[in-house]
Amino acid sequence: MKNVLEVMNNLKEKGLIKDYAIGGAIATLKWTEPFFTRDLGIFVIPKKEVAENEKLVLTDIYDYLKFRGYDKWVGQWIIIDGIPVEFISAQGLEEDAVKNAVEVEYEGVKTKVITPEYLIASFLKTSREKDKIKIQMLLEQAEVDIGKLEEILTKYGLIKEFRDFYERWMKEKKK
């Protein structure tokens, strides 16, 4: 993973992206006990402004990766030193998540990881079963700032979904 982070930092240094942060399951692993995941999700703020529902064009990024010898694809993942990497457009909630991510160091390489509050909101937005499990893990194992979480959920219109999720989860826990 160290090499992937170095590649991401190079993309930023060369101005091909404004910023990035690790999200998804790998980011969750920063805040919870270990579990299996197969890919590295990276939220990218592109160098060019992209409208809310406009597709992010990653041609410059992929051209750079191809030049560096990373041209193998498996589904939506590009393989970088054996690691499946998915680039995800950081717009709205995800852009705020990248901007508010915490800086960490991995094997001597600086990177950013999305905080638990933004991860919960992002997982709630996608609302897949595996994401709901990660929300539960974060609520149980991470130090979640509930005030900050509520602020994020309110800003992005997810507060009702969270309260419904939380109610169902608490009912399940009591069984």
Protein Blocks (a to p, Z undefined) as FASTA:
>chain_A
ZZmmmmmmmmmmnopafbdcdehjllmmmmmccdddfbdcdddddfbdcdfklccdfklm
mmmmmmnopabdehjbcceehiacdddddehjlmmmmmmpccddeehiacddddfklmmm
mmmmnopaklmmmmmmmmmmmccdfklmmmmmmmnopmmmmmmmmmmmmmmmmZZ
